[in-house]
């Protein structure tokens, strides 16, 4: 196996994007860099080892994940002063919902050269497949695990005039879709999964429709979840609840629901159900 390049790299930190699924999705520059470094800092040596074996590269791997302490970073910093070191994640571009932020920051503070090699990002791949507006978007990482915290974050981000992009796990997808239905029932959303792999798919629709689909066909694989930006005059669930409470002070639930439906354009049946719950 070839472990060195004919063009020696300068000492420093090299942030190298790796494939998110299809091993063919790696740049020539990334391969050349991985051949030229003396060590690769990675989340899981087994995962990175498979990629390096596929590329025919033999190089020392050093585990570096979310649990790495200051001493681990200091050892890597010391190595970077004299040698070229690569940082990779298990898949995609390092630091995008992956460890590495503190290492990059400490390297910069130490005056060490930091080079970033662009490559695959699941969030961007999902966005290009979604059919949702892409002129402005916001990547928001993973949603909270607990139901209330998840709804709170969705409500907090609801009025941002951009497509929202989240990462999600397959076991939590239906609960997240339920939360979106409760918070933003009239937003178009997209679910992209198994990106760049054999069973890649991207389904676009409304929360309730996708919830019904994935309840009968539990998903597998890593997921990119996207929510379309608000339309002009859109009212989110919290705003609708406030209007319903005001109307319920003087009206029956059915009348309150009809009144708020005219104001917001939301579904009257759903508003009636909310009115009954609030009353």
C-alpha positions as CSV (number, residue, x, y, z in Angstrom):
1,X,0.0,0.0,0.0
2,X,1.1,3.5,-0.8
3,X,1.2,5.6,2.4
4,X,3.1,8.6,1.2
5,X,2.8,11.2,-1.5
6,X,5.6,12.4,-3.8
7,X,4.8,16.0,-2.7
8,X,5.4,16.2,1.1
9,X,2.8,18.2,3.0
10,X,3.7,21.0,5.3
11,X,3.1,20.5,9.1
12,X,-0.4,21.4,10.2
13,X,-4.0,20.3,10.4
14,X,-5.9,19.2,7.3
15,X,-9.7,18.9,7.5
16,X,-10.7,16.3,5.0
17,X,-14.2,15.6,3.9
18,X,-15.0,11.9,3.3
19,X,-17.9,10.1,1.5
20,X,-21.3,10.1,3.2
21,X,-22.2,6.7,1.6
22,X,-20.8,6.0,-1.8
23,X,-17.0,5.5,-1.5
24,X,-16.5,7.0,-4.9
25,X,-17.5,10.4,-3.6
26,X,-14.0,11.5,-2.5
27,X,-11.9,14.1,-4.2
28,X,-8.5,13.5,-5.7
29,X,-7.1,16.2,-3.4
30,X,-8.5,14.4,-0.4
31,X,-6.8,11.1,-1.4
32,X,-3.5,12.9,-2.0
33,X,-3.7,14.5,1.4
34,X,-4.6,11.3,3.2
35,X,-1.5,9.7,1.6
36,X,0.6,12.6,2.6
37,X,-0.2,13.0,6.3
38,X,1.5,11.1,9.1
39,X,-1.6,10.5,11.2
40,X,-5.4,10.7,10.8
41,X,-7.6,11.8,13.7
42,X,-10.9,10.1,13.4
43,X,-14.2,9.3,15.3
44,X,-14.0,5.6,14.8
45,X,-10.9,3.8,13.6
46,X,-13.0,0.9,12.2
47,X,-15.0,3.2,10.0
48,X,-12.1,5.3,8.8
49,X,-10.0,2.1,8.4
50,X,-12.5,0.7,5.9
51,X,-12.1,3.9,3.8
52,X,-8.3,3.9,4.0
53,X,-8.2,0.2,3.0
54,X,-10.5,1.0,0.1
55,X,-8.0,3.7,-1.0
56,X,-5.0,1.6,-0.4
57,X,-3.6,3.9,2.2
58,X,-1.7,2.8,5.3
59,X,-1.4,5.5,8.0
60,X,-1.6,5.8,11.7
61,X,-5.1,6.5,13.0
62,X,-5.7,8.3,16.3
63,X,-9.2,8.2,17.8
64,X,-10.7,11.7,18.3
65,X,-14.4,12.0,19.2
66,X,-16.8,14.0,21.3
67,X,-15.3,12.5,24.5
68,X,-11.7,13.6,23.7
69,X,-10.2,15.6,26.5
70,X,-7.8,18.5,26.6
71,X,-4.8,16.2,26.9
72,X,-5.8,14.4,23.7
73,X,-6.0,17.7,21.9
74,X,-2.7,18.9,23.2
75,X,-1.0,15.7,22.0
76,X,-2.5,16.2,18.5
77,X,-1.5,19.9,18.6
78,X,2.1,18.9,19.4
79,X,2.2,16.5,16.5
80,X,0.8,19.1,14.1
81,X,3.7,21.5,14.9
82,X,6.1,19.1,13.3
83,X,3.9,16.9,11.0
84,X,0.9,17.0,8.8
85,X,-2.2,15.6,10.5
86,X,-5.7,15.0,8.9
87,X,-9.0,15.3,10.7
88,X,-11.9,13.2,9.3
89,X,-15.4,12.3,10.5
90,X,-17.1,9.0,10.0
91,X,-18.9,10.5,7.0
92,X,-19.0,13.8,5.3
93,X,-17.4,17.1,6.3
94,X,-15.8,17.3,9.7
95,X,-17.3,19.8,12.2
96,X,-20.8,19.6,10.7
97,X,-22.6,18.1,13.6
98,X,-19.3,16.2,14.3
99,X,-16.4,16.7,16.7
100,X,-13.5,18.9,15.8
101,X,-14.5,22.4,16.7
102,X,-12.2,22.6,19.7
103,X,-9.3,21.0,17.9
104,X,-9.5,23.6,15.1
105,X,-9.8,26.4,17.5
106,X,-6.8,25.3,19.6
107,X,-4.7,24.7,16.5
108,X,-5.5,28.3,15.3
109,X,-4.7,29.7,18.7
110,X,-1.4,27.8,18.6
111,X,-0.5,29.4,15.3
112,X,-0.7,26.1,13.4
113,X,-1.7,26.1,9.8
114,X,-5.3,24.8,9.2
115,X,-6.4,23.7,5.7
116,X,-9.9,22.7,4.8
117,X,-10.6,20.3,1.9
118,X,-14.2,20.6,0.7
119,X,-16.3,17.6,-0.1
120,X,-19.6,15.8,0.7
121,X,-22.1,17.3,3.1
122,X,-25.4,15.3,3.8
123,X,-27.3,18.5,4.5
124,X,-26.5,20.0,1.1
125,X,-27.1,16.8,-0.7
126,X,-30.5,16.5,0.9
127,X,-31.4,20.1,0.1
128,X,-30.6,19.6,-3.6
129,X,-33.0,16.6,-3.7
130,X,-35.8,18.1,-1.7
131,X,-37.3,20.5,-4.2
132,X,-37.7,23.0,-1.4
133,X,-36.5,26.6,-1.7
134,X,-32.7,26.7,-1.5
135,X,-31.9,30.4,-2.0
136,X,-31.7,30.7,1.8
137,X,-31.4,27.9,4.3
138,X,-30.4,27.2,7.9
139,X,-28.7,24.1,9.2
140,X,-29.8,23.4,12.8
141,X,-28.2,20.1,13.6
142,X,-30.2,17.5,15.6
143,X,-33.5,18.3,17.2
144,X,-33.7,17.6,21.0
145,X,-34.7,14.1,22.1
146,X,-37.5,15.1,24.5
147,X,-40.9,15.9,23.0
148,X,-41.5,19.3,24.6
149,X,-37.9,20.5,23.9
150,X,-38.3,19.4,20.3
151,X,-41.6,21.4,19.9
152,X,-40.0,24.4,21.6
153,X,-37.1,24.4,19.1
154,X,-39.5,24.1,16.1
155,X,-41.6,27.0,17.4
156,X,-38.5,29.1,18.0
157,X,-37.3,28.6,14.4
158,X,-40.8,28.7,12.8
159,X,-40.6,32.3,11.6
160,X,-37.1,32.2,10.1
161,X,-37.5,33.0,6.4
162,X,-35.4,30.0,5.2
163,X,-35.6,26.3,4.6
164,X,-34.6,24.6,7.9
165,X,-32.3,21.6,7.7
166,X,-32.0,19.0,10.5
167,X,-30.2,15.7,10.9
168,X,-32.4,12.9,12.4
169,X,-32.1,9.3,13.3
170,X,-34.5,6.7,11.9
171,X,-35.9,5.5,15.3
172,X,-36.9,9.1,16.1
173,X,-38.3,10.2,12.7
174,X,-42.0,9.5,13.4
175,X,-42.0,11.4,16.7
176,X,-40.3,14.3,15.0
177,X,-42.8,14.3,12.2
178,X,-45.6,14.3,14.8
179,X,-44.0,17.3,16.5
180,X,-43.8,19.1,13.1
181,X,-47.5,18.3,12.5
182,X,-48.4,19.8,15.9
183,X,-46.3,22.9,15.4
184,X,-46.2,23.6,11.7
185,X,-49.0,21.4,10.1
186,X,-49.2,23.4,6.9
187,X,-45.4,23.4,6.0
188,X,-44.1,21.3,3.2
189,X,-41.3,19.1,4.4
190,X,-38.8,16.7,2.8
191,X,-37.2,13.5,4.2
192,X,-34.0,12.4,2.5
193,X,-32.4,9.1,3.6
194,X,-29.6,6.8,2.6
195,X,-28.0,9.6,0.6
196,X,-25.6,8.4,-2.2
197,X,-26.4,4.8,-1.3
198,X,-28.3,2.1,-3.3
199,X,-31.6,2.8,-1.5
200,X,-31.4,6.6,-1.6
201,X,-34.8,8.3,-1.4
202,X,-36.2,11.7,-0.8
203,X,-40.0,12.1,-0.1
204,X,-41.6,15.5,0.0
205,X,-45.0,16.3,1.4
206,X,-46.9,17.6,4.4
207,X,-46.1,16.4,8.0
208,X,-49.3,14.3,8.4
209,X,-48.8,12.5,5.0
210,X,-45.2,11.6,5.7
211,X,-46.0,10.6,9.2
212,X,-48.6,8.1,7.9
213,X,-46.2,6.8,5.3
214,X,-43.3,6.2,7.8
215,X,-45.5,4.7,10.4
216,X,-46.3,1.9,8.0
217,X,-42.8,1.7,6.5
218,X,-40.3,2.4,9.3
219,X,-37.2,4.0,7.8
220,X,-33.6,2.9,8.1
221,X,-30.3,4.8,7.7
222,X,-29.2,8.4,8.4
223,X,-31.8,11.1,7.6
224,X,-31.8,14.7,6.5
225,X,-35.1,16.4,7.4
226,X,-36.0,19.7,5.8
227,X,-38.9,22.2,6.5
228,X,-39.9,24.8,3.9
229,X,-39.8,28.5,4.9
230,X,-43.0,30.2,6.1
231,X,-45.3,31.6,3.5
232,X,-46.5,35.3,3.7
233,X,-49.1,35.6,6.5
234,X,-48.5,32.1,7.8
235,X,-49.6,31.5,11.4
236,X,-47.9,28.9,13.5
237,X,-49.6,26.7,16.1
238,X,-48.7,28.9,19.0
239,X,-50.2,32.0,17.3
240,X,-53.3,30.0,16.4
241,X,-53.7,28.9,20.0
242,X,-53.5,32.5,21.2
243,X,-56.3,33.5,18.7
244,X,-58.4,30.5,19.7
245,X,-58.1,31.4,23.4
246,X,-59.2,34.9,22.7
247,X,-62.2,33.7,20.6
248,X,-63.2,31.1,23.2
249,X,-63.7,33.8,25.8
250,X,-66.9,34.8,24.0
251,X,-67.7,32.0,21.5
252,X,-68.3,28.2,21.4
253,X,-65.4,26.0,20.1
254,X,-67.0,25.6,16.7
255,X,-67.5,29.3,16.3
256,X,-64.0,30.1,17.5
257,X,-62.6,27.5,15.1
258,X,-64.5,29.1,12.1
259,X,-63.4,32.6,13.1
260,X,-59.7,31.7,13.4
261,X,-59.8,29.7,10.2
262,X,-61.0,32.8,8.3
263,X,-58.2,34.8,9.9
264,X,-55.3,32.4,9.3
265,X,-56.3,30.1,6.5
266,X,-55.7,27.0,8.7
267,X,-57.9,23.9,8.5
268,X,-61.2,24.5,10.5
269,X,-61.4,20.9,11.6
270,X,-57.9,21.0,13.1
271,X,-58.7,24.3,14.7
272,X,-61.9,22.8,16.2
273,X,-59.9,19.9,17.7
274,X,-57.4,22.4,19.2
275,X,-60.3,24.6,20.5
276,X,-61.8,21.6,22.3
277,X,-58.4,20.7,23.8
278,X,-57.9,24.3,25.0
279,X,-61.4,24.6,26.4
